[in-house]
């Protein structure tokens, strides 16, 4: 007896980059900021010939303050987006109740502009409206889907945690390095981690790895060099 091979074919699942963009953006931004800002702070304080105790206090303070700042900023930003989405959905719900025919025609026009034959577009609009009117209009008119819905708490936690993880790199480097080589060790460790972070982010986002790595490393090195110079000249002036 012959078996139909098609019956044994497993359904293919696709891995879309857009599904990862929300957490990827927050994680990469947080970790990158954690490394650069904390390493720069430590490099600046160390270049002023401060004691290792002062350097570590500055690094710990930078980690805590930065993580809380990232969490608060991300929460406020994404909350504003969530408020706007709720307002749009409330207005769309009201219009569906008060002007159902107008909303049906509006949805028909959306599909017609995408190339669907008017009669078929009307039928599709009717069926989708009967199935989930608000969800369909949210997706087609407002661009709001489950993947793009704003999640303030998730974004805030992701940003704070990723910042703390990134900031821990230069802080640990400062702890284990000799007092006379804090700036050098912290800078080297931070640049290596920035390069790795840039490469990972590019691979996940399917972007050019070399360009992303170079870009992240360059700006990190520039920030650390400038703060180290400021620390050095501050020590000479003050």
C-alpha positions in Angstrom: 0.0 0.0 0.0 1.4 3.4 -1.0 1.4 6.3 1.3 0.9 9.8 0.2 4.1 11.7 1.1 2.2 14.9 1.3 0.3 13.6 4.4 3.6 13.3 6.3 5.0 16.7 5.5 5.2 18.7 8.6 3.8 22.3 8.4 6.6 24.8 7.8 6.9 27.5 10.4 8.7 30.7 9.5 10.9 32.7 11.8 10.2 36.4 11.1 12.6 39.1 12.3 9.7 41.5 13.1 8.6 39.1 15.9 11.8 39.8 17.7 12.1 43.5 17.1 10.5 44.7 20.4 12.6 42.7 22.8 15.7 43.0 20.5 15.6 46.7 20.5 15.2 47.0 24.2 17.9 44.4 25.0 20.5 45.7 22.6 19.9 49.3 23.5 20.0 48.6 27.3 23.2 46.4 27.2 25.0 48.7 24.8 24.1 51.7 27.0 25.1 49.8 30.2 28.6 49.0 28.8 29.3 52.4 27.3 28.0 54.6 30.0 29.5 52.6 32.9 32.8 52.0 31.2 33.0 55.7 30.3 32.2 56.7 33.9 34.8 54.3 35.3 37.4 55.4 32.7 36.8 59.1 33.5 37.1 58.6 37.3 40.1 56.3 37.0 41.9 58.8 34.7 41.6 61.4 37.4 43.8 59.2 39.6 41.0 58.4 42.1 41.3 55.5 44.5 40.0 52.1 43.5 37.4 52.4 46.1 36.1 55.7 44.5 36.2 54.1 41.1 34.1 51.1 42.3 31.6 53.3 44.1 31.2 55.4 40.9 30.7 52.2 38.8 28.1 50.7 41.2 26.2 54.0 41.3 26.3 54.3 37.5 24.9 50.7 37.2 22.0 51.3 39.6 21.2 54.8 38.4 21.4 53.8 34.8 19.3 50.7 35.1 16.6 52.6 36.9 16.8 55.5 34.4 16.4 53.1 31.5 13.5 51.3 33.1 11.7 54.6 33.8 12.4 56.1 30.4 11.3 52.9 28.6 8.1 52.6 30.7 7.1 56.2 30.1 7.8 56.0 26.4 6.0 52.7 25.8 3.1 53.8 28.1 2.5 56.8 25.9 2.4 54.5 22.9 0.0 52.1 24.8 -2.3 55.1 25.7 -2.4 56.2 22.1 -3.2 52.7 21.0 -6.1 52.4 23.5 -7.5 55.8 22.4 -7.4 54.7 18.8 -9.1 51.4 19.6 -11.8 53.1 21.7 -12.5 55.5 18.8 -12.6 52.6 16.3 -15.0 50.6 18.6 -17.3 53.6 18.8 -17.2 54.1 15.0 -18.0 50.5 14.4 -21.1 50.7 16.6 -22.3 54.1 15.2 -21.3 53.8 11.5 -21.0 50.1 10.6 -21.7 50.7 6.9 -19.1 53.4 6.6 -16.5 51.2 8.4 -17.3 48.3 6.1 -16.7 50.5 3.1 -13.5 51.8 4.6 -12.2 48.3 5.0 -13.3 47.4 1.5 -11.4 50.4 0.2 -8.3 49.2 2.0 -8.4 45.8 0.2 -9.3 47.4 -3.1 -6.2 49.7 -2.9 -4.1 46.6 -2.4 -5.2 45.1 -5.7 -8.3 43.0 -4.7 -11.2 43.1 -7.1 -13.9 45.4 -5.6 -16.6 42.7 -5.3 -14.2 40.3 -3.7 -12.8 43.0 -1.5 -16.4 43.8 -0.2 -17.0 40.1 0.5 -13.7 39.7 2.4 -14.4 42.9 4.4 -17.9 41.4 5.3 -16.5 38.1 6.4 -13.6 39.6 8.5 -16.0 42.1 10.1 -18.3 39.3 11.1 -15.4 37.3 12.5 -13.6 40.1 14.4 -14.5 43.6 13.4 -12.3 45.5 15.9 -9.3 43.3 15.4 -9.5 43.6 11.7 -9.8 47.3 11.7 -7.0 47.7 14.3 -4.7 45.6 12.1 -5.7 47.0 8.7 -6.3 50.7 9.5 -4.2 51.3 12.6 -1.4 48.8 12.2 -1.9 47.4 15.6 -1.4 43.6 16.0 -0.5 41.3 18.9 3.2 41.5 17.9 3.3 45.3 17.9 1.1 46.0 20.9 2.9 48.2 23.4 3.9 46.4 26.7 5.3 49.1 29.1 6.2 46.8 32.0 7.9 44.2 29.8 9.9 46.9 28.0 10.9 48.5 31.3 12.1 45.2 32.9 14.0 44.2 29.7 15.7 47.6 29.5 16.7 47.6 33.2 18.0 44.0 33.2 19.9 44.4 29.9 21.5 47.7 31.1 22.6 46.0 34.4 24.1 43.0 32.6 26.0 45.4 30.2 27.1 47.6 33.1 28.4 44.6 35.0 31.1 44.0 32.4 33.2 47.2 33.0 32.4 47.0 36.7 33.8 43.4 37.1 36.8 44.4 34.9 37.5 47.3 37.3 37.3 45.0 40.3 39.8 42.4 39.0 42.2 44.8 37.4 45.3 46.4 39.1 44.6 49.9 40.3 47.2 51.3 37.8 45.6 49.6 34.8 41.9 50.1 35.5 41.3 52.3 32.5 43.1 50.0 30.1 41.5 46.8 31.3 38.0 48.3 31.5 38.3 49.8 28.0 39.6 46.5 26.5 37.0 44.3 28.1 34.2 46.8 27.2 35.2 47.1 23.6 35.4 43.3 23.2 31.9 42.9 24.7 30.5 45.8 22.5 31.9 44.0 19.4 30.2 40.7 20.4 27.0 42.5 21.2 27.0 44.3 17.9 27.6 41.0 16.1 24.9 39.2 18.0 22.4 41.9 17.3 23.2 42.0 13.6 22.9 38.2 13.3 19.5 38.2 15.0 18.3 41.1 12.9 19.9 39.6 9.8 21.9 42.7 9.1 25.6 43.2 8.1 27.7 41.8 11.0 30.9 43.7 10.2 29.3 47.1 9.8 27.2 46.7 13.0 30.2 45.5 15.0 32.4 48.4 13.7 29.7 51.0 14.4 29.1 49.9 18.0 32.8 49.6 18.8 33.7 52.9 17.3 31.1 54.9 19.2 31.9 53.1 22.4 35.7 53.7 22.0 35.0 57.4 21.3 32.8 57.8 24.4 35.4 56.1 26.7 38.3 58.1 25.2 36.5 61.5 25.7 35.6 60.8 29.3 39.1 59.5 30.0 40.5 62.8 28.7 38.0 64.8 30.7 39.1 62.9 33.8 42.8 63.4 33.1 42.5 67.1 32.5 40.1 67.5 35.5 42.8 66.0 37.7 45.3 68.5 36.4 43.1 71.5 36.8 41.2 70.8 40.0 
